[in-house]
Amino acid sequence: MNSALAVIFGLGIIVFFHELGHFLVAKAVGLPVEKFSMGFPPILFKVKRGGTEYCIGAVPLGGFVKVDLGTSGDQDEAPVTVTWWKRALVVLAGPGMNFLLAFLLVLLVLGAIGTPVPDSDPLVDDPYGVPGLLRGDRIVAVNRTPVESWEQVSQETLLVPDGSFTVEREGSGVLEIPYSLPPESAPGFTPLLPTVVGEASVGLPAYEAGLRTGDSIVSAGGTPLASFSDLQAEVAEFRGRYLEVAFFRDGVMDTVFVEPMNYQGRNLIGVTPLTRTRTVVLPPGRALTVAASATVEGAATFFTGILSMIFRPVQLVRMSGGPVFVAETLGQQAAFGLARLLETVSYLSLAIMGFNLLPVPLLDGGHFLILLYEGVRGRPAPKKHIRTAQQVGLFLLLLLFAAVIWRDVARVVTRA
C-alpha cells in the first residue's frame, strides 16, 4: 500500500471511530450534536442533516464532535439538563471506540488475514538445555521425525520430553544426541539467526542512525558478530554513548554510530533479525480470546509505560512521536503487508485512547474529571475554576506538542 494512502487510512479510521463514539452516545442520551467534523478547517465539504452539520476538513490530522457537555467554562453556556453521568458516558465513548477498533483489527488479523510468525532454521545458537549440542549444529530430526524449522523442533520436544536429536555437525557428520527437557525448557536451544536486519523500527536508535531492512551487520563496537544474539549481547553490555556498527548494504561496507537507549533497565537499538515467516490463521474462538487478551495487554502496557516515564520527561519525549513519526511508521509497516499495517493501526488506536484518557483539561480525561466532580459535589463546578483548569491544560498540551514536534524535526534534521 502506498505510504500516503496508509497514513490517510490509518489516521482516518482511528479519528472516525473516536468521534463516532462521542457522536452516537451523545445522540443516545439526548444531547444535541452541533457539528461532526473529520479533519480540521478549512472546510472542503459540509452538509446539515437532523440538526447536525457534517464536515470534511482539509487538514487530516484529527477531527471533532461539537456537543455541549457543560464543561466549557463559558459564562454564556446554557444549563445542561442531561445528568452528569450520561454526559460522562459521552466523554468515555470516544476512547472506548478506540479500544473497540484495536480489538476488531487484531481479531481481523488473527482470525481472517493471518499473522506472520517466525519460522527459523533449526540451527543451534545457544544450547542452554541439551549437553552435547554445539553452536552451528543443524537439527534434522527429533526422535527420527524429520524437522525443517526451529518451531517444529519446539513442538516435537514439547510432545516428547525425553528423546534424541539427529544432528548434522560440520566435520563430524551425523550424530545422535539425547535430550531430557521439562516443558519450560523446550526445545533446549535458541535458533542461530543471521545478523541481517529484518526491521529497524522508526524512531528508535538504529533507524535514526541509518540502518534499514536487509543490512547485514558484521561488527558492533569493533567485535565481529556471528549471530544476532551476539549483536544483542554487545548492545546490552555497551556502556559508552555511541556504538560503532559496521554493515554491508548492496555489497558495500559502511559504518554508522548508534546511540543505544535505555528502556526499563536494558539497552536497545530497535532492530529485529530477518527470518523466514509463515502465516498463521487462528480458529474463531482462539482468535477471539487472543485478540481480547492482546488488546487489554496493549492498553495496560501504554498506561504502565506512561506512569514509569512521567517523572522522566526527556525519555517520555524521546519515546513519543508527532505527525512525521506516525506517517513514517504507517508507511514502513504498510510495506510489510496488510496484516502489519492493521496491527500498527490497532496499537496507535490504543495510544490515542490512552492519551485522551489522561486527566488533563481539554482532553477526554479532563472532561470526565470535571463531570465526576459535578456528580460528587451535586452541582456543576464553578465556571471560573473550569476556565483556570483549561488554561493550565492548554499550556501543558502546547508544551507537549511543541516538544514532540521539535523531536520530529530534530530526528529528520539529524538523520539528513
BARO-862981 format. One record per residue (C-alpha): x, y negated, z negated. Coordinates in nm, 2 decimals, decimal comma. Example, Ala and Ser with C-alpha at 12.3 -4.5 7.8 and 13.67 -1.06 7.14 Angstrom:
2
R  1,23  0,45  -0,78
R  1,37  0,11  -0,71
END
This chain:
416
R  0,00  0,00  0,00
R  0,12  -0,35  0,09
R  0,26  -0,53  -0,22
R  0,03  -0,83  -0,17
R  -0,27  -0,60  -0,15
R  -0,15  -0,41  -0,46
R  -0,13  -0,73  -0,66
R  -0,47  -0,86  -0,54
R  -0,63  -0,52  -0,61
R  -0,46  -0,47  -0,95
R  -0,53  -0,81  -1,09
R  -0,87  -0,84  -0,93
R  -1,01  -0,52  -1,08
R  -0,87  -0,60  -1,42
R  -1,02  -0,95  -1,42
R  -1,35  -0,83  -1,27
R  -1,41  -0,56  -1,54
R  -1,31  -0,80  -1,82
R  -1,55  -1,08  -1,71
R  -1,82  -0,83  -1,62
R  -1,82  -0,71  -1,98
R  -1,88  -1,06  -2,11
R  -2,15  -1,12  -1,84
R  -2,35  -0,80  -1,89
R  -2,36  -0,82  -2,27
R  -2,44  -1,19  -2,26
R  -2,74  -1,12  -2,04
R  -2,84  -0,83  -2,25
R  -2,86  -1,03  -2,58
R  -3,04  -1,32  -2,42
R  -2,76  -1,58  -2,38
R  -2,78  -1,78  -2,06
R  -2,47  -1,75  -1,83
R  -2,40  -2,07  -1,65
R  -2,11  -1,95  -1,43
R  -1,93  -1,63  -1,33
R  -1,60  -1,70  -1,15
R  -1,34  -1,47  -1,00
R  -1,03  -1,68  -0,96
R  -0,97  -2,04  -1,06
R  -1,05  -2,37  -0,87
R  -1,05  -2,49  -0,61
R  -1,37  -2,30  -0,53
R  -1,38  -2,12  -0,20
R  -1,73  -1,98  -0,23
R  -2,03  -2,02  -0,46
R  -2,39  -1,92  -0,48
R  -2,66  -1,96  -0,75
R  -2,88  -1,67  -0,85
R  -3,11  -1,63  -1,15
R  -2,97  -1,93  -1,33
R  -2,60  -1,82  -1,29
R  -2,36  -1,97  -1,04
R  -2,13  -1,71  -0,89
R  -1,79  -1,84  -0,77
R  -1,47  -1,72  -0,60
R  -1,17  -1,94  -0,67
R  -0,86  -1,99  -0,46
R  -0,62  -1,91  -0,74
R  -0,64  -1,53  -0,80
R  -0,48  -1,53  -1,14
R  -0,78  -1,48  -1,36
R  -1,15  -1,56  -1,40
R  -1,40  -1,67  -1,65
R  -1,77  -1,65  -1,76
R  -1,92  -1,97  -1,89
R  -2,15  -1,89  -2,17
R  -2,24  -2,09  -2,49
R  -2,12  -1,89  -2,79
R  -2,14  -2,17  -3,04
R  -1,76  -2,16  -3,08
R  -1,65  -2,45  -2,86
R  -1,64  -2,72  -3,14
R  -1,82  -2,96  -2,91
R  -2,03  -3,21  -3,12
R  -2,29  -3,22  -2,85
R  -2,33  -2,85  -2,83
R  -2,69  -2,74  -2,89
R  -2,75  -2,49  -3,18
R  -2,74  -2,13  -3,06
R  -3,04  -1,92  -3,17
R  -2,88  -1,58  -3,09
R  -2,74  -1,42  -3,40
R  -2,37  -1,43  -3,47
R  -2,32  -1,05  -3,43
R  -2,48  -1,04  -3,09
R  -2,25  -1,32  -2,98
R  -1,96  -1,13  -3,12
R  -2,06  -0,83  -2,91
R  -2,03  -1,06  -2,60
R  -1,68  -1,16  -2,71
R  -1,57  -0,80  -2,76
R  -1,73  -0,67  -2,44
R  -1,45  -0,82  -2,22
R  -1,17  -0,63  -2,39
R  -1,40  -0,33  -2,43
R  -1,44  -0,32  -2,05
R  -1,06  -0,33  -2,00
R  -1,04  -0,03  -2,23
R  -1,31  0,15  -2,02
R  -1,13  0,06  -1,70
R  -0,80  0,20  -1,82
R  -0,97  0,52  -1,92
R  -1,15  0,56  -1,59
R  -0,84  0,50  -1,39
R  -0,64  0,76  -1,59
R  -0,93  1,00  -1,56
R  -0,94  0,95  -1,18
R  -0,56  1,02  -1,15
R  -0,56  1,32  -1,38
R  -0,88  1,48  -1,25
R  -0,90  1,39  -0,88
R  -0,59  1,23  -0,72
R  -0,34  1,43  -0,93
R  -0,04  1,31  -1,12
R  0,32  1,38  -1,01
R  0,52  1,57  -1,27
R  0,90  1,65  -1,26
R  0,99  1,98  -1,10
R  1,36  2,01  -1,18
R  1,60  2,28  -1,06
R  1,68  2,55  -1,32
R  2,03  2,42  -1,37
R  2,17  2,42  -1,72
R  2,29  2,09  -1,87
R  2,29  2,12  -2,25
R  2,24  2,49  -2,36
R  2,13  2,39  -2,71
R  1,94  2,72  -2,79
R  2,10  3,00  -2,59
R  2,45  3,12  -2,68
R  2,63  3,23  -2,37
R  2,48  2,97  -2,13
R  2,72  2,71  -1,98
R  2,67  2,38  -1,82
R  2,62  2,43  -1,45
R  2,47  2,78  -1,48
R  2,17  2,84  -1,25
R  1,88  3,04  -1,39
R  1,75  3,26  -1,11
R  1,52  3,49  -1,31
R  1,37  3,52  -1,66
R  1,30  3,88  -1,77
R  1,35  3,98  -1,40
R  1,08  3,74  -1,29
R  1,23  3,50  -1,02
R  1,21  3,13  -1,11
R  1,28  2,82  -0,89
R  1,23  2,54  -1,14
R  1,31  2,44  -1,50
R  0,93  2,42  -1,56
R  0,89  2,79  -1,46
R  1,17  2,89  -1,70
R  1,00  2,70  -1,98
R  0,66  2,87  -1,91
R  0,83  3,22  -1,90
R  1,02  3,17  -2,22
R  0,70  3,05  -2,39
R  0,52  3,36  -2,28
R  0,81  3,59  -2,38
R  1,01  3,45  -2,68
R  1,27  3,73  -2,66
R  1,43  3,84  -2,33
R  1,71  3,76  -2,09
R  1,81  3,52  -1,83
R  1,96  3,62  -1,49
R  2,22  3,36  -1,43
R  2,44  3,26  -1,13
R  2,77  3,12  -1,25
R  3,04  2,98  -1,02
R  3,34  3,21  -1,03
R  3,16  3,48  -1,24
R  2,88  3,59  -1,01
R  2,55  3,71  -1,16
R  2,52  3,75  -1,54
R  2,25  3,87  -1,78
R  2,23  3,66  -2,09
R  1,99  3,75  -2,37
R  1,78  3,48  -2,55
R  1,56  3,46  -2,85
R  1,36  3,13  -2,87
R  1,09  3,00  -3,10
R  0,82  2,81  -2,91
R  0,95  2,47  -3,02
R  1,30  2,55  -2,87
R  1,19  2,70  -2,53
R  1,35  2,71  -2,28
R  1,67  2,67  -2,48
R  1,84  2,42  -2,25
R  1,79  2,08  -2,08
R  1,80  2,07  -1,70
R  2,10  1,93  -1,52
R  1,98  1,61  -1,35
R  2,19  1,41  -1,10
R  2,28  1,06  -1,17
R  2,06  0,93  -0,88
R  1,82  0,66  -0,98
R  1,46  0,76  -0,93
R  1,32  0,44  -1,06
R  1,46  0,12  -1,21
R  1,18  -0,05  -1,40
R  1,10  -0,41  -1,31
R  1,21  -0,65  -1,59
R  1,45  -0,41  -1,76
R  1,83  -0,45  -1,75
R  1,91  -0,20  -1,47
R  1,67  -0,36  -1,23
R  1,77  -0,71  -1,31
R  2,14  -0,62  -1,27
R  2,06  -0,49  -0,92
R  2,02  -0,11  -0,95
R  1,75  0,04  -0,72
R  1,59  0,37  -0,64
R  1,83  0,60  -0,46
R  2,15  0,45  -0,61
R  2,40  0,73  -0,71
R  2,57  0,63  -1,03
R  2,93  0,76  -1,06
R  3,05  0,60  -1,38
R  2,95  0,39  -1,68
R  3,19  0,19  -1,88
R  3,47  0,35  -1,68
R  3,36  0,70  -1,78
R  3,29  0,94  -1,49
R  2,94  1,09  -1,50
R  2,84  1,45  -1,42
R  2,47  1,43  -1,51
R  2,20  1,19  -1,61
R  2,24  1,29  -1,97
R  2,60  1,16  -1,95
R  2,46  0,82  -1,85
R  2,21  0,83  -2,14
R  2,49  0,91  -2,38
R  2,71  0,63  -2,25
R  2,43  0,38  -2,28
R  2,33  0,50  -2,63
R  2,69  0,47  -2,76
R  2,77  0,14  -2,59
R  2,85  -0,14  -2,84
R  2,96  -0,42  -2,61
R  2,74  -0,67  -2,42
R  2,78  -0,58  -2,05
R  2,82  -0,22  -1,94
R  3,01  -0,17  -1,61
R  2,82  0,07  -1,39
R  2,97  0,19  -1,06
R  2,74  0,34  -0,80
R  2,71  0,44  -0,43
R  2,44  0,29  -0,21
R  2,42  0,39  0,16
R  2,77  0,53  0,13
R  2,92  0,21  0,00
R  3,07  0,18  -0,35
R  2,95  -0,11  -0,57
R  2,96  -0,23  -0,93
R  2,71  -0,41  -1,15
R  2,72  -0,52  -1,51
R  2,42  -0,42  -1,71
R  2,33  -0,57  -2,05
R  2,15  -0,29  -2,24
R  1,86  -0,39  -2,46
R  1,78  -0,26  -2,80
R  1,43  -0,12  -2,83
R  1,31  0,04  -3,15
R  1,67  0,11  -3,26
R  1,81  0,25  -2,94
R  1,99  0,12  -2,63
R  1,82  0,14  -2,29
R  1,87  0,01  -1,94
R  1,54  0,12  -1,79
R  1,63  0,39  -1,53
R  1,49  0,74  -1,47
R  1,65  1,02  -1,27
R  1,55  1,12  -0,92
R  1,38  1,46  -0,93
R  1,15  1,68  -0,73
R  0,79  1,64  -0,82
R  0,47  1,84  -0,79
R  0,12  1,71  -0,80
R  -0,10  1,84  -1,08
R  -0,48  1,80  -1,10
R  -0,63  1,89  -1,43
R  -0,97  2,07  -1,48
R  -1,25  1,82  -1,56
R  -1,27  1,90  -1,93
R  -0,90  1,88  -1,98
R  -0,87  1,57  -1,77
R  -1,14  1,40  -1,99
R  -0,96  1,48  -2,32
R  -0,61  1,39  -2,19
R  -0,74  1,06  -2,04
R  -0,91  0,97  -2,36
R  -0,61  1,05  -2,57
R  -0,37  0,87  -2,33
R  -0,59  0,55  -2,33
R  -0,61  0,54  -2,71
R  -0,24  0,60  -2,75
R  -0,16  0,33  -2,49
R  -0,37  0,08  -2,68
R  -0,21  0,18  -3,01
R  0,14  0,15  -2,86
R  0,06  -0,20  -2,74
R  -0,05  -0,32  -3,08
R  0,23  -0,15  -3,27
R  0,48  -0,30  -3,03
R  0,34  -0,65  -3,07
R  0,34  -0,61  -3,45
R  0,70  -0,48  -3,45
R  0,82  -0,78  -3,25
R  0,60  -1,06  -3,40
R  0,89  -1,18  -3,61
R  1,14  -1,14  -3,32
R  1,01  -1,39  -3,07
R  1,32  -1,37  -2,85
R  1,27  -1,00  -2,79
R  0,90  -1,05  -2,75
R  0,96  -1,30  -2,47
R  1,22  -1,07  -2,32
R  0,97  -0,78  -2,31
R  0,70  -1,00  -2,17
R  0,63  -1,09  -1,81
R  0,45  -1,35  -1,61
R  0,29  -1,36  -1,27
R  0,62  -1,27  -1,09
R  0,68  -0,98  -1,32
R  0,33  -0,84  -1,27
R  0,35  -0,89  -0,90
R  0,68  -0,71  -0,87
R  0,57  -0,43  -1,09
R  0,25  -0,37  -0,90
R  0,44  -0,39  -0,57
R  0,70  -0,14  -0,69
R  0,45  0,11  -0,82
R  0,24  0,09  -0,51
R  0,54  0,21  -0,32
R  0,54  0,53  -0,53
R  0,19  0,61  -0,43
R  -0,18  0,55  -0,53
R  -0,15  0,76  -0,85
R  0,14  0,54  -0,98
R  -0,04  0,22  -0,89
R  -0,36  0,32  -1,07
R  -0,16  0,43  -1,38
R  0,01  0,09  -1,38
R  -0,32  -0,10  -1,34
R  -0,45  0,10  -1,64
R  -0,15  0,00  -1,85
R  -0,19  -0,36  -1,75
R  -0,56  -0,34  -1,83
R  -0,48  -0,22  -2,19
R  -0,22  -0,51  -2,22
R  -0,49  -0,76  -2,11
R  -0,73  -0,61  -2,37
R  -0,47  -0,63  -2,64
R  -0,36  -0,98  -2,56
R  -0,72  -1,11  -2,56
R  -0,79  -0,95  -2,90
R  -0,50  -1,14  -3,07
R  -0,65  -1,36  -3,34
R  -0,56  -1,68  -3,16
R  -0,83  -1,95  -3,10
R  -0,93  -1,98  -2,73
R  -0,87  -1,60  -2,69
R  -1,15  -1,35  -2,74
R  -0,99  -1,25  -3,08
R  -1,01  -1,61  -3,19
R  -1,37  -1,65  -3,09
R  -1,45  -1,33  -3,28
R  -1,29  -1,46  -3,60
R  -1,50  -1,78  -3,57
R  -1,82  -1,58  -3,53
R  -1,72  -1,34  -3,81
R  -1,66  -1,64  -4,04
R  -2,00  -1,77  -3,94
R  -2,15  -1,43  -4,04
R  -1,98  -1,41  -4,37
R  -2,05  -1,78  -4,45
R  -2,41  -1,77  -4,34
R  -2,39  -2,08  -4,12
R  -2,17  -2,20  -3,83
R  -1,81  -2,31  -3,90
R  -1,77  -2,69  -3,91
R  -1,71  -2,83  -3,57
R  -1,40  -3,02  -3,69
R  -1,24  -2,70  -3,82
R  -1,31  -2,52  -3,49
R  -1,15  -2,81  -3,28
R  -0,84  -2,81  -3,50
R  -0,81  -2,43  -3,47
R  -0,85  -2,46  -3,09
R  -0,58  -2,73  -3,07
R  -0,34  -2,50  -3,26
R  -0,44  -2,21  -3,04
R  -0,39  -2,41  -2,72
R  -0,04  -2,52  -2,84
R  0,06  -2,16  -2,92
R  -0,07  -2,03  -2,58
R  0,10  -2,31  -2,39
R  0,43  -2,23  -2,58
R  0,39  -1,86  -2,50
R  0,31  -1,93  -2,13
R  0,60  -2,17  -2,10
R  0,84  -1,91  -2,24
R  0,70  -1,63  -2,02
R  0,72  -1,85  -1,70
R  1,07  -1,95  -1,80
R  1,16  -1,59  -1,84
R  1,01  -1,51  -1,50
R  1,21  -1,79  -1,33
R  1,53  -1,71  -1,52
R  1,51  -1,35  -1,41
R  1,47  -1,44  -1,04
R  1,74  -1,71  -1,05
R  1,99  -1,48  -1,24
R  1,92  -1,19  -1,00
R  1,98  -1,41  -0,70
END
